[in-house]
Amino acid sequence: MSARGRGRSGAESAVPGPTGAAVGRRIAIGVMHGLWRTRVLGAWRVPAQGPLIIAGNHSAVLDGPLLLGTAPRPVHFLVKQEAFVGPLDPFLRGVGQVSVDRSRTDRAAVTAALGVLQRGGVLGIFPEGTRGEGDFASLRDGLAYFALRTGAPVVPVVCFGTTERGRVVRGLPPLRGRIDVVFGEPFDAGDGSRLRTRKALDAATSRIQERLTAHLEQSRRATGRS
């Protein structure tokens, strides 16, 4: 996501409040721990207050709800606008999630995301931009932009077990299957200069990729997952 481009109407750019995200977290806690054997490691590393960006790997549809239910703070995720259809539209907006058009620069989404961080909230991003291998091999620059613009620290997180396929619900892991979520140490994506040039953005993206990849490898060793 770039910082330039045309956006939607002002009505859609409102900053989501913390109450909806807190309700969404409670719902997700019940679902994630009720349907699967979810193990959470390193949640103590997540700062208890202040603006924060949670950056997760993305290989399955369950990753977003899983992080909503395992992060120790309510999270506002940037969610593709295609998910906001039918009854999911008011539900996702009601629990504080932010719709984003991935085909262009979405100024409304950028405004909402910046607003979350500026009021000290937690913004969730899948920096790969879409579901894939979940190995952080290719990152978009949206995460670096928000980190440099606000100075918010980044907490890496990886999910294991969400790509396994069960028989009860197609596309979801087996019920009561083991899922691991590992939170890493927060880090500053910038170099201390506070510059937000194209060069600084590219450099920050490279630093973020190195840190996320390192956390993925450490998490694999800690959990014995691949």
C-alpha positions in Angstrom: 0.0 0.0 0.0 1.4 3.4 -1.0 0.7 6.7 0.7 -0.6 8.3 -2.5 -3.8 7.8 -4.5 -7.6 8.4 -4.5 -9.8 7.1 -1.8 -13.5 6.5 -0.9 -16.0 8.7 0.8 -15.3 10.3 4.1 -18.0 8.2 5.7 -16.0 5.1 5.1 -12.7 6.5 6.5 -13.9 6.8 10.1 -11.4 5.5 12.6 -12.8 2.4 14.3 -13.1 2.7 18.1 -11.6 0.4 20.7 -15.0 -1.0 22.0 -15.8 -3.0 18.9 -12.3 -4.5 18.7 -12.5 -5.5 22.3 -15.8 -7.3 21.7 -14.3 -9.0 18.6 -11.4 -10.2 20.7 -13.7 -11.8 23.3 -15.6 -13.6 20.5 -12.4 -14.8 18.9 -11.0 -16.0 22.2 -14.0 -18.3 22.6 -13.9 -19.6 19.1 -10.1 -20.2 18.8 -9.8 -21.9 22.2 -13.1 -23.7 22.0 -12.7 -25.3 18.6 -8.9 -25.9 18.5 -6.1 -26.6 21.0 -4.5 -23.2 20.6 -1.1 -22.7 22.3 0.2 -19.1 22.6 3.9 -18.4 23.1 5.5 -15.1 23.8 2.4 -13.0 24.4 4.2 -11.3 27.3 6.4 -9.7 24.7 3.5 -7.5 23.4 3.7 -4.0 25.0 0.7 -3.5 27.3 0.0 0.0 26.0 0.9 2.5 23.3 0.6 2.3 19.5 1.7 -1.0 18.1 1.7 -2.9 14.8 1.3 -6.7 14.8 2.8 -8.2 11.7 1.7 -11.8 11.0 2.4 -14.5 8.4 -0.6 -15.4 6.2 -1.1 -18.8 4.8 -4.7 -19.6 5.7 -8.1 -17.9 6.2 -8.0 -18.7 9.9 -4.9 -16.5 10.6 -6.8 -13.3 11.1 -9.4 -14.6 13.6 -6.7 -16.6 15.3 -4.6 -13.5 16.0 -7.7 -11.6 17.1 -8.2 -14.2 19.7 -4.7 -14.7 20.9 -3.2 -11.2 20.9 -3.2 -9.8 24.5 -4.7 -6.6 23.2 -7.7 -5.8 20.9 -6.5 -5.6 17.3 -7.8 -3.7 14.2 -6.7 -5.7 11.1 -6.6 -4.4 7.6 -8.9 -6.8 5.9 -9.4 -7.1 2.1 -12.6 -5.5 1.0 -13.8 -8.7 -0.7 -14.5 -10.1 2.8 -17.0 -7.3 3.6 -20.0 -9.0 1.9 -23.5 -9.9 3.2 -23.8 -10.2 7.0 -20.0 -10.2 7.3 -19.8 -6.5 6.3 -21.6 -5.1 9.4 -20.0 -7.7 11.6 -16.4 -7.0 10.6 -17.0 -3.2 10.9 -18.7 -3.7 14.2 -15.7 -5.5 15.7 -13.4 -2.8 14.5 -11.8 -4.2 11.4 -10.7 -2.0 8.5 -11.7 -2.7 4.9 -8.9 -2.1 2.4 -8.9 -2.1 -1.4 -5.8 -4.0 -2.4 -6.0 -3.1 -6.1 -5.1 0.6 -5.5 -4.0 3.0 -2.8 -7.0 3.2 -0.4 -6.8 6.5 1.3 -9.8 5.8 3.5 -8.1 2.6 4.9 -4.8 4.5 5.4 -6.6 7.3 7.3 -8.4 4.7 9.5 -5.2 2.8 10.2 -3.2 5.9 11.1 -6.1 6.9 13.4 -5.9 3.6 15.2 -2.2 4.1 15.9 -2.5 7.8 16.7 -4.9 7.0 19.5 -2.6 4.3 20.9 -4.3 1.3 19.4 -3.0 -1.9 17.8 -3.0 -2.3 14.0 -2.8 -5.7 12.5 -1.2 -6.3 9.1 -0.3 -9.3 7.0 2.7 -7.7 5.2 2.7 -10.3 2.4 -0.5 -8.7 1.2 -2.4 -11.9 0.5 -2.4 -15.6 1.5 0.6 -17.5 0.3 3.3 -19.7 1.8 3.4 -17.6 5.0 7.2 -17.3 4.9 7.6 -13.5 4.5 9.4 -14.0 1.2 7.8 -11.0 -0.4 6.5 -8.0 1.5 4.5 -4.9 0.5 5.6 -1.5 1.8 2.4 -0.7 3.7 3.8 -2.0 7.0 7.0 0.1 6.6 4.9 3.2 5.8 2.7 2.9 8.9 5.8 2.2 11.1 7.8 5.1 9.8 4.9 7.5 9.8 3.9 6.8 13.4 7.0 5.4 15.0 5.0 2.5 16.3 7.0 -0.6 17.2 6.4 -3.8 15.2 5.7 -7.1 16.9 6.2 -10.2 14.6 3.9 -13.2 15.0 3.7 -16.5 13.2 0.9 -19.1 13.1 1.5 -22.8 12.7 -1.2 -25.4 12.0 -3.7 -23.3 10.2 -3.0 -24.7 6.8 -3.9 -28.3 7.8 -7.2 -29.4 6.4 -10.0 -31.1 8.4 -13.0 -33.0 7.2 -15.8 -31.2 9.1 -15.4 -27.7 7.6 -13.5 -27.4 4.3 -10.7 -24.9 4.5 -10.3 -25.1 8.2 -7.9 -27.2 10.4 -9.3 -30.4 12.1 -11.4 -29.5 15.1 -9.4 -29.8 18.3 -6.2 -29.9 16.3 -3.1 -28.2 17.6 -2.4 -24.6 16.5 0.6 -22.6 17.7 0.9 -18.8 17.7 4.3 -17.3 18.6 4.8 -13.6 19.3 8.3 -12.1 19.0 10.1 -9.1 20.4 8.9 -5.7 19.4 11.3 -3.7 17.2 11.6 -0.3 15.5 11.4 -0.5 11.7 13.2 2.8 11.2 16.9 3.7 11.4 16.4 6.6 13.8 16.5 9.3 11.2 12.6 9.6 11.0 12.9 10.0 7.2 10.0 8.9 5.1 11.5 9.0 1.7 11.2 6.2 -0.9 14.7 5.1 0.0 13.9 5.1 3.7 10.7 3.1 3.0 12.6 0.5 1.0 15.3 0.2 3.7 12.6 -0.2 6.4 10.9 -2.9 4.4 14.1 -4.8 4.1 14.8 -4.5 7.9 11.2 -5.7 8.6 11.6 -8.7 6.3 14.9 -9.7 8.0 13.3 -9.5 11.5 10.1 -11.3 10.5 12.1 -14.1 8.7 14.4 -14.5 11.7 11.4 -14.7 14.0 9.8 -17.4 11.8 13.0 -19.5 12.0 13.2 -19.1 15.8 9.5 -20.0 16.1 10.0 -23.2 14.1 12.8 -24.3 16.4 10.8 -23.4 19.5 7.7 -25.3 18.4 9.1 -28.0 16.2 6.8 -26.9 13.4 7.6 -26.3 9.8 
